Amino acid sequence: NEIIEGLRSVMYSAAATSIKPELSSVMVATDAGELVFAATDSLRLAEKRVKSKKTKDIGTVLIPFKNIADCIKILENYTGEMKMVVAPNQISFIAEGIFLTSRVINGIFPDYKQIIPKEFSSEIICLKEDILNALKIANVFSDSLRQVYLHADSSKKIFEIQTKNAAAGENTNRIDATITGEAVQLSFNYKFISDCFQSIASDSVSFATNGPHKPLIIRGVGDSSFRYLVMPISQVSQ
């Protein structure tokens, strides 16, 4: 159902620690007849929008990250209609034979919409299968920070994934891609890049950015329901 789809699509982006409770949560809200799910650990952010037949304004609700896995486990096999009811300090999921309640976090979720760019100086489009295969190989050669280096140049028509490790050596994978705009040369944490593909159903994916030190936006081509923002580790030297 749409509730499980939303929770599962973003939960991996929540912070694992509870130092900042609002970051160790999944935000649920309503907007224009859709349920909106989002999670961030301040280094990356995932947002999933799902259509809902009956949507009432619930404000903004923060479900603790540690409760999300249990919610999914209990609700994932239910295919009938499910109600989500918000009350002071708690949220309940109600269906035939199911009444599941979780406490909610009393906090303010970051206003993330203002940091997501609307225009980009560079975009790379490639097959999801190709980038996943390249990342799996790259991870074998990654360093202690699990850095992967993305290099794309429209003038040379190349898109490369590179990793370096003093013990294992270097590895470079070249991927067929459509590249527009300025050259891109950035590094990212392997896990932060690879996690999001479980939430993308499209065969092709888009990587868009505005250059060094700017976030990378990943989404499925032709799918506006999911977007993923990840911050680079550092600028890669030429």
C-alpha positions, 0 to 999 in steps of 0.5 A: 500500500501507499503508506508502506511504499512511502516509508520504505522509499525514504527510511534509509536516509534518516539518521541512525542516532537520536542526538537530533530526534527530528533527523532520526525520523521519517516525516509524513505530511500531506500536500495537494492530495498526496502523502509526502514522506521524507527523511534526512541525516543532514548529508542526504535527503530522500522524498517520496510522494504517493497519491492517496484516495482520501487525504486529509491535512495531517500537518507534519508528523515525525515518526521515530526511525527506530519504529519504522521497521516494525511498522513495515513488518506489521503492515507490508502484507496488508493489501486492503484499505488502511487509515492513518490517524494522527492524534496528540503525540501519536500516529495510528495505522488502522485496518481490518484486524490491525491497530498499530500506534507509534509515538511521534517526535515533538520537533521541527523537520528541516525546511528542505524544499528551499535547498533543492535546486530548480535548475541545474548546470549539468545532467547525466542520464544513464541506465540504472542497471549500468550505474549499479553494476559500476558501483558494485565493482567500485566498492571493492576498490574504495578507500576507508571513506568509501569514496567514489569519484564521478566524472562526466564531460559532455565534450568528451562524451564520457561518464566514469565511476572511479575508486582508489585504494592504496591496498587494492589499487584503482578502478575506473568504469566508463558508462554509456550516458547522455551528458548535458551542460558543464563537466562534473567531477565530484566524490561521494560516499558509496553507500549514500549514492547506492542506497537510493536506487531501491526507491527508483523504479525507472530503467533510467536515472538522472544525476543533476548538479550545479557544480563543485560543493553543490548537492547531487539530485538523483531521480528516475527519468519520467518519475516525479514521485521520488527525488534524492539529494546527496552532498559531495564529500569534496571536490575532486582535483583535476 
